[in-house]
């Protein structure tokens, strides 16, 4: 499984050299990993987990009847079929439910952004930013991404910023330079907000961190993580960008009034901001709030254009927005998350976490800092969600000094897992989205941004350590 994952990962990074779409490679890698797991399940699967599941099933069927005799019967019935059912109907569907939540969230966010774009809604922003100076534009987009990510999340922010930069910058290679910084900014902004990054959200939901403390203690390191690479990159940003010829193509063929543009932009952005609020109130998964926002925007735009002619109505419809949506990016997400999910289910990620704990330990501050830093770097190679999930499973809340609510380990983990993924373009949801939407080559990002991202990451770590030593 690891060999297939590594080979698939290598082919994704060499997409432009191999001239094979990364979505196809990701899908093949994800399915092959699960196939190998299913074929070798009796040698791979943790039988204690199968037994626990069987006991839970027995208890729900015969409540209060677990005894030593029954326990022995359950042990004897850990057959091929029982293990097969556990892998395919428990583990796979559990992973699939998590993946589906992410994909529906992604589809909803992308559709809302496309609807805003179809109506020319981003002119509300682009008309107010007049500068074509590369340096000024770099700082404007970087700061916007940082705070947008905290209010929305890094994935949604990345999708919005791709659309915005297309309005500002005509040349694709120049646009990539700004979007590389957007990835770093969005990941840094998401780390200090309970709703800004999926790993910070996991820790928040699990009560490892609280809203006020994560903002107070992680904001400054996250800001430094952005400002250091932003300052270094500023030394190389000279001259002006060339804007697209005109943003009035939409206006000439299908007219929208200023009021309509403002309304759709306001509703779209409000809908995106509403998602974390809805989640906090209802505790439903984020994709539910995203789909509610999409449904409301769909209703209002249909009402807005109900008197238009058929061609205009179709142009502004959600159906047209769905046609423009980048489906290969969604399939790429599906393949990557399936592959990582297989390693999580088979136990390789937990073994890695245990290896780190055994070799380094978490009884001292230095041990916590070292493990957190390594997890952050690993999150550039492997999805940060299962890494953080493994850490949450290994270290019970309040178990030791550094593992109490708002303890050193959890706050430092939130920073590292949130920002470490910027080191590689496929190390974060924001990076994967930008890579898919703009076709940025893996090694181009490595050459231009990996060192910058690592410098910012380390600078933030140093800031956190200094801040923690002063406050404690």
C-alpha positions, -999 to +999 in steps of 0.1 A: +000+000+000+028+024+009+046+016-024+015+023-044+009+055-025+044+067-030+044+058-067+011+075-073+023+106-054+054+107-076+033+105-108+011+134-095+042+155-089+055+146-124+022+154-141+036+179-166+065+157-175+044+125-179+016+145-196-010+124-176-037+143-157-032+141-119-069+134-113-066+101-132-034+091-112-051+100-079-082+079-086-061+049-097-039+053-066-068+056-042-087+026-055-055+004-058-046+012-021-081+001-010-079-030-032-046-041-018-060-035+017-091-056+010-071-085-006-046-086+023-071-076+051-065-107+072-028-099+076-033-061+078-064-053+098-063-048+136-084-077+149-090-059+182-108-032+163-129-059+145-137-074+179-147-041+194-170-035+164-185-070+168-191-064+205-208-031+197-230-049+172-238-077+196-246-052+224-270-032+202-288-064+192-287-080+227-284-051+252-270-061+286-260-096+276-222-093+271-205-120+292-173-141+291-192-168+272-205-143+246-170-127+244-155-161+236-182-166+209-174-133+193-137-142+192-145-175+175-167-157+150-140-133+137-143-150+103-132-139+068-167-125+063-166-105+096-133-089+087-145-082+051-176-065+065-155-044+089-132-032+062-158-025+035-189-015+054-174+001+085-139+016+076-145+024+039-179+040+045-166+059+075-138+073+053-163+079+024-186+099+047-157+122+056-147+125+020-182+132+008-185+160+034-154+176+019-164+171-017-200+185-012-185+214+006-161+220-022-188+217-049-210+241-030-183+267-026-171+264-062-207+268-075-214+299-053-181+314-066-191+307-102-225+322-097-209+354-083-185+354-113-213+349-139-230+380-125-198+401-125-200+402-087-162+403-082-162+437-098-174+449-064-138+441-053-118+446-085-133+481-092-120+492-058-085+479-062-071+502-089-034+495-085-014+474-111+018+477-091+030+441-083+043+449-049+011+466-037-011+439-052+010+412-035+004+427-001-033+434-007-040+399-019-019+384+009-036+403+037-071+397+022-064+359+020-051+358+056-083+374+071-107+358+046-093+324+056-100+330+092-136+342+086-144+315+059-118+288+057-086+282+037-103+261+010-131+286+002-106+315+003-084+298-022-113+293-046-124+329-043-088+342-047-083+322-079-114+340-094-102+374-081-067+371-095-081+362-129-097+396-129-065+414-119-037+396-138-039+385-174-006+365-176-010+330-162+026+327-150+024+360-132-009+349-117+008+318-103+033+339-084+005+357-066-015+325-060+016+308-044+015+335-018-023+331-015-017+295-005+007+304+023-016+333+034-047+312+034-031+284+054-016+308+079-049+326+083-068+294+089-045+281+116-055+306+143-093+305+137-115+276+150-133+276+116-103+285+094-087+251+089-102+217+091-076+205+116-081+235+139-119+228+136-113+192+146-094+203+177-121+229+185-149+204+182-130+179+203-127+205+230-088+204+229-089+242+222-113+271+229-120+300+206-105+328+227-073+310+235-065+297+201-070+332+186-049+349+214-020+324+213-017+314+176-026+347+158+009+362+162+028+331+150+004+327+121+009+364+112+047+360+113+043+329+091+027+351+065+048+383+069+082+367+066+077+351+032+057+381+021+085+404+029+111+382+012+090+379-019+085+417-020+122+421-028+116+404-062+082+420-071+090+448-095+069+466-121+032+464-130+008+436-139-012+436-171-049+434-164-072+414-186-083+434-216-118+441-203-142+426-179-172+438-199-177+407-221-204+396-198-220+431-199-222+432-237-238+398-242-258+394-209-264+426-190-263+428-152-271+460-134-249+474-106-276+465-081-277+429-093-239+426-091-238+440-056-268+418-045-253+386-058-218+394-044-233+403-010-255+372-009-227+349-020-201+362+005-227+363+033-236+327+025-200+316+028-196+335+061-229+320+073-215+284+069-193+284+101-221+302+120-246+276+110-222+249+120-216+265+154-254+268+161-266+234+147-234+213+150-242+199+116-213+193+091-201+224+072-213+211+039-249+213+051-245+251+057-228+254+023-256+237+005-282+258+024-263+289+012-262+276-023-299+268-023-308+303-011-286+320-037-301+297-064-336+307-054-329+344-054-310+344-087-338+324-103-363+350-091-341+378-102-340+365-138-374+350-142-385+377-166-354+375-188-353+358-222-344+321-223-308+326-234-300+352-207-318+331-180-297+301-190-264+321-189-270+332-153-284+299-141-269+275-116-268+249-144-244+271-163-223+276-132-222+238-127-211+233-163-181+257-156-172+240-123-138+222-124-149+185-120-113+171-124-103+190-093-131+173-073-121+139-087-085+146-077-096+154-042-116+121-042-086+100-053-061+117-029-084+114+001-093+078-007-055+069-008-048+087+025-079+072+041-067+037+032-034+043+050-053+057+080-077+026+081-049+001+077-030+017+106+002+031+089-005+067+100-011+056+136+022+035+135+040+067+123+025+087+152+035+060+177+070+058+163+074+096+168+061+094+203+084+065+212+115+080+197+110+116+209+084+116+237+061+144+249+070+147+285+090+179+279+084+212+261+112+204+236+096+170+229+062+187+222+078+213+199+098+186+180+068+163+175+045+192+165+071+205+140+075+171+124+038+166+121+036+200+104+063+190+078+047+156+073+013+173+066+030+186+034+033+150+023+003+134+038-031+149+045-031+168+078-065+155+088-056+119+096-023+130+112-042+153+137-068+126+141-041+101+150-026+126+175-060+132+191-064+094+195-030+089+210-031+116+235-062+118+257-075+153+266-061+163+300-039+132+302-007+151+311+004+186+317+007+197+280-026+179+270-051+198+290-076+220+273-058+249+256-025+231+265+008+236+248+005+205+226-029+212+211-022+249+203+012+241+188-003+213+168-030+236+154-004+260+142+019+233+127-007+212+111-024+243+096+007+260+082+031+231+075+012+220+044+022+252+026+056+236+019+042+216-010+013+226-032-005+193-025+001+196+012-032+215+019-067+218+007-060+253-004-030+242-024-048+213-040-077+236-051-053+262-066-033+235-083-064+220-099-080+253-109-049+269-123-029+238-134+002+249-115+030+223-119+042+206-087+079+213-092+073+249-103+058+255-068+087+236-052+112+259-070+094+291-062+077+287-029+088+256-009+118+274+007+097+305+014+069+285+030+094+266+052+111+299+063+077+313+073+068+281+090+100+281+111+097+318+119+062+312+132+074+283+154+102+305+169+076+332+175+053+307+193+081+294+215+092+329+225+056+339+232+049+308+252+081+312+273+072+349+280+036+341+290+045+311+311 
